[in-house]
Amino acid sequence: MDKNTFRGYAILSIITLTLVVIIPNSAFSQTKTSDDWVLKKNQNGIQIYTRKSTTSSVDDLKTIAVLNGSLTSVTALIMDANNFPNWIYDCKEGRILEQVSPTEQYQYQYLNAPYPVSDRDVVVHFTIRQDPVTKIVYTKSIAVDGHLPLKKDVVRLPVFDGGYELQLIGENKVQVLYTLKMDPGGSIPDWLVNLTFLTGPYESTLKMQKQIERPEYRDKKLPFIIEP
C-alpha cells in the first residue's frame, strides 16, 4: 500500500463513521471476501473492511455492526447533523444547512485534525429512502460545492460519497452497514495515519449505540419510516 493511500486513511478514519484501537497493521485480521473487501478489524461486534478503490488512491471503507434499537432511532440519529459532535470521531461542528424535505437535507461537518495538519470540512447532500418491500433504509451523503464559503486554513473534502444501509434483523436489532468512498484532499503525514488508522470509525460506532438509547432518538417517530 503506497503512502498516498495511507495518508487518505488518516482523514478517512477521522471522519466517519466507525473503527478500532491503534494496533500495527501486522496485527489486523486480513480476511478477504468475495467482492475484494478485506477485514481489518473485528471487535465488540464491529467489523471494519477496506478494499482498493477503482477511482481514488484512498481505499474504500465498509463497516458493519448490529445495534440495539429500531430503524427509526438509528435513522433519526443519522439525520440529526447538529448532534454529530457527540458521536462522530473528531467532529468539532455539525449542522443542518437546509431541510429540503423530510427526507432530504444539506449537512455540514467540521473535522478536527492534530497540528500541524489542516482541519477538514465538507458539505453533503443527504437523502434517505426506505424500500417498500424489504423495509431496508438507505441513506446517501454526497459532497457538493457551494452552500458555505471556504474557511481559511481548512481543507474542503473534494470527494465524499457515503451511505448507510439499515436492516432490522431481529427484535430491536438493527444491522448497520456503512460504506464510504472519499478523497481527503491535501497531504497527511504518516505519523497521523499510524495514530488514527482505525480509531475513528470504531469509536463512532460505539458512541452511536449510546446515542440511540437517548429518549429523543429512542422514542422518535418518523412518518416516512415503517417498522417491519
C-alpha positions in Angstrom: 0.0 0.0 0.0 1.5 3.3 -1.0 1.9 6.5 1.1 -1.0 8.3 -0.6 -3.3 5.5 0.4 -2.0 5.6 4.0 -2.4 9.4 4.1 -6.0 9.1 3.0 -6.7 6.6 5.7 -5.9 9.2 8.4 -8.6 11.7 7.4 -11.0 8.8 6.4 -10.8 7.5 10.0 -11.2 11.0 11.5 -14.4 11.5 9.5 -16.9 8.9 9.9 -18.4 6.9 11.0 -16.7 3.6 12.8 -13.2 1.8 13.5 -10.7 0.4 16.2 -7.9 0.9 18.5 -4.3 1.6 17.4 -2.5 -1.6 16.5 0.2 -2.2 13.9 -1.1 -3.3 10.5 0.5 -6.8 11.0 -1.8 -7.4 13.9 -5.0 -6.9 11.9 -7.1 -9.7 10.5 -6.8 -9.9 6.7 -9.8 -11.9 5.8 -10.8 -11.3 2.2 -14.4 -11.5 1.0 -15.6 -12.5 -2.5 -16.1 -8.8 -3.5 -12.5 -7.9 -2.6 -13.3 -6.4 0.8 -10.5 -7.2 3.4 -11.5 -7.5 7.0 -9.2 -5.2 9.0 -10.8 -5.4 12.5 -13.5 -7.4 14.2 -14.0 -6.2 17.8 -17.1 -5.8 20.0 -19.3 -6.8 17.1 -17.9 -4.1 14.9 -16.4 -5.2 11.6 -14.2 -2.9 9.5 -13.3 -3.7 5.9 -11.3 -1.9 3.2 -10.7 -2.5 -0.5 -8.7 -0.9 -3.2 -10.7 1.9 -4.8 -11.2 2.0 -8.6 -11.4 5.8 -8.6 -9.1 7.1 -5.8 -5.7 6.4 -4.2 -7.6 6.1 -0.9 -9.1 2.7 -0.2 -12.9 2.3 0.2 -14.3 1.7 3.6 -17.1 -0.6 4.9 -18.2 -1.1 8.5 -20.8 -3.5 9.8 -22.4 -3.6 13.3 -25.6 -4.7 14.9 -27.1 -2.1 17.3 -29.8 -2.4 19.9 -32.6 -0.1 18.6 -35.1 0.5 15.9 -34.9 1.6 12.3 -36.4 4.9 13.4 -34.0 5.6 16.2 -30.9 4.9 14.1 -32.3 7.0 11.2 -33.2 9.9 13.5 -29.6 10.0 14.8 -28.1 9.9 11.3 -30.3 12.8 10.2 -29.5 15.0 13.2 -26.4 16.7 11.9 -26.5 19.2 14.8 -25.6 16.3 17.2 -22.7 14.9 15.1 -20.0 16.2 17.6 -21.4 14.0 20.3 -20.7 10.8 18.4 -18.7 11.2 15.2 -15.0 11.0 15.9 -13.2 14.3 16.0 -16.2 16.2 14.6 -16.0 19.7 16.0 -19.1 21.0 14.3 -22.1 19.6 12.6 -25.3 21.2 11.4 -28.2 21.1 9.0 -27.7 23.8 6.5 -31.0 23.3 4.7 -34.0 21.0 5.2 -35.3 20.5 1.7 -37.9 17.9 2.6 -38.5 15.4 5.4 -36.1 13.0 3.6 -33.6 15.5 2.1 -31.0 17.8 3.7 -27.8 19.6 3.2 -25.5 18.9 6.0 -22.2 20.3 7.2 -19.3 18.7 9.1 -16.1 20.3 10.5 -13.4 17.8 11.4 -10.5 18.3 13.8 -7.0 17.2 12.8 -4.0 17.3 15.1 -1.4 20.0 14.5 0.2 20.6 12.0 -2.4 19.0 9.7 -5.1 21.3 8.4 -8.6 20.6 9.7 -11.2 19.4 7.1 -14.8 20.2 6.4 -17.4 19.0 4.0 -20.9 20.0 2.8 -23.0 17.0 1.7 -26.3 16.4 0.0 -28.1 13.9 2.3 -31.1 11.8 1.2 -32.9 8.9 2.7 -35.4 6.3 1.4 -37.0 3.0 2.6 -37.6 0.1 0.3 -41.4 -0.5 0.5 -41.0 -4.3 0.3 -37.9 -5.2 2.3 -38.2 -2.1 4.6 -34.4 -1.6 4.4 -33.5 2.0 4.9 -30.9 3.6 2.6 -29.1 6.9 3.1 -26.7 8.7 0.8 -24.3 11.6 1.5 -22.5 13.2 -1.5 -20.1 16.1 -1.2 -21.3 19.2 -3.0 -19.9 22.6 -3.8 -21.3 25.9 -2.5 -23.7 26.5 0.4 -20.8 27.7 2.6 -17.7 29.7 1.7 -14.3 28.0 2.1 -12.7 28.6 5.5 -9.1 29.9 5.9 -6.7 27.1 6.7 -9.4 24.4 6.4 -9.4 21.9 3.5 -12.8 21.2 2.0 -13.1 17.5 1.1 -13.2 17.2 -2.7 -14.8 13.8 -2.7 -17.1 12.3 -0.1 -19.6 9.5 -1.1 -21.0 7.7 1.9 -24.2 5.8 2.8 -25.9 3.7 5.4 -28.0 0.6 4.9 -30.2 -0.2 7.9 -31.9 -3.5 8.2 -34.0 -4.9 11.1 -32.7 -8.5 11.7 -34.5 -9.3 14.9 -36.5 -7.8 17.7 -34.9 -4.4 18.5 -31.8 -5.4 16.5 -30.6 -3.3 13.5 -27.8 -4.2 11.3 -25.9 -1.0 10.3 -23.8 -1.2 7.2 -21.8 1.9 6.2 -19.7 2.4 3.1 -17.5 5.3 2.1 -15.5 6.5 -0.9 -13.5 9.7 -0.3 -10.6 11.9 -1.1 -9.2 13.9 2.0 -7.5 16.5 -0.2 -4.1 17.9 0.7 -1.4 15.8 2.3 -1.4 13.9 5.6 1.8 12.8 7.4 2.5 9.2 8.1 2.5 9.6 11.9 -1.1 10.8 11.8 -2.0 7.7 9.8 -0.5 5.4 12.4 -2.4 7.3 15.1 -5.8 7.2 13.6 -5.8 4.4 11.1 -8.8 2.5 12.6 -9.7 4.6 15.7 -12.3 7.0 14.3 -14.9 4.7 12.7 -14.7 2.2 15.6 -15.2 4.8 18.3 -18.0 6.5 16.3 -19.9 3.2 16.2 -19.6 2.6 19.9 -21.0 6.1 20.6 -23.7 5.6 18.0 -25.2 2.8 20.2 -25.2 5.1 23.3 -26.8 7.9 21.3 -29.8 5.9 20.0 -30.6 5.0 23.6 -31.4 8.6 24.4 -35.1 9.4 24.6 -35.1 11.9 21.7 -34.0 9.1 19.4 -35.4 6.0 21.1 -38.9 7.5 21.2 -38.7 9.3 17.9 -41.5 8.9 15.3 -40.7 9.4 11.6 -43.7 9.3 9.2 -41.5 8.0 6.3 -40.1 5.1 8.2 -42.2 1.9 8.7 -41.0 -0.6 11.3 -41.4 -4.2 10.0 
